[in-house]
């Protein structure tokens, strides 16, 4: 869209925050013909899914994946022309290695067949070696019970998933080897600490809705190339004014039904404002009366993710990723090609719900995780470790604790022209890239409705796909 077309519209929206939620809202508004200014305090776009340089490597702060059922994030990739750089598996296939078993009997797989739900996982579950025959049968019965839950029932939010699993015959081993294997990675919390409503949403949507829903996709390039580089190019092409290193200090309504957005050295006037920042920052910027109980935003807890990065002098892992049991290691990803490493292999360990380790010194983490990798991957034995470092996101996601659903606000506020976005808002999803994009769409949709602008049809095509 040309800048001349936008200038002729006269309507102006300011989006505060350049993560996935803010970029999505800005693109959606610009595509509908609204003049948009996007303000981001960091020197880059992408929020908590970003990259940085470490010597010759380009490092992602953490490993992010998405699923085929993540139709909003897939729309985002299409919109920034990045889909080919973050492809999906042809078919779900997750190697699961249990280091507590003798070598040669450690590998199991979670994969699907080209059959309708729930038969698509039947063969995989029937042959999954990390559960007993009786445990596998009980998992099947629990899955059918989960499929029957009504996600619209607010009572689910008040219950914890772990208690529900126990009540439905799931052993501690079944929780470890299956439910938490998936749940900790997607919810950033163990079953006992997770809302049944959010857990049911993850498993119903990902594993029990469509045969291909859980096929995994991930970036084969640094995340910054997608969420900053390509995103900024798309914003520029749409005519969005994007300002980084620009922190908003206040947002306030004017007497003439417009808004003033204060940044150092400038006051912007807008017809609408989208706050696409974390919940605490949102609380600090909210004008009085915008929400009935703004203090609820401060009750939304946060959960950390620790990422351990190891560079070896040789190839030690043949698969693109694997999940692990019987070890503190959760998921291991090969980031060699994406990082630009020319010799050896670079592995990233994604450790979700890392409350006990998020502040552990690097030397101690090295002593803990290198021996665990030797137990898990025989190829590491004798390999030289050329680099070892960690990245920490102490507030990586909101905590999906029971009761969090009543705390998450929707896109609309009680202040006309002010909208909220962020993975922590009421999207129905846990704190994922999908939730962030959906929140941006919801905020843009609400703003467009108030501004009297039509919805751009291509923006909402993903809703039909869902």
Secondary structure by P-SEA (a helix, b strand, c coil): ccaaaaaaacbbbbbccccaaaaaaaaaaaaabbbbbbbbcccccccccccccccccccccbbbbbcccaaaaaaaaaaacccccccccccbbbbbbcccccccccccccccccccccccaaaaaaacccccaaaaaaaaaaaaaaaaccccccccccccaaaaaaaacccaaaaaaccccccccccccccccccaaaaaaaaaacccccccccbbbbbcccccccccaaaaaaaaaacccccccccccccccccccbbbbbcccccccccbbbbcccaaaaaaaccccccccccccccbbbbbbbbbbbbccccccccccccccccccccccccccccccccbbbbbbbbccccccccccaaaaaaccaaaaaaccccccccccccccccccccccccccccccccccccccccccbbbbcccccccccccaaaaaaaaaaaaaaaaaaaccccccccccccccc
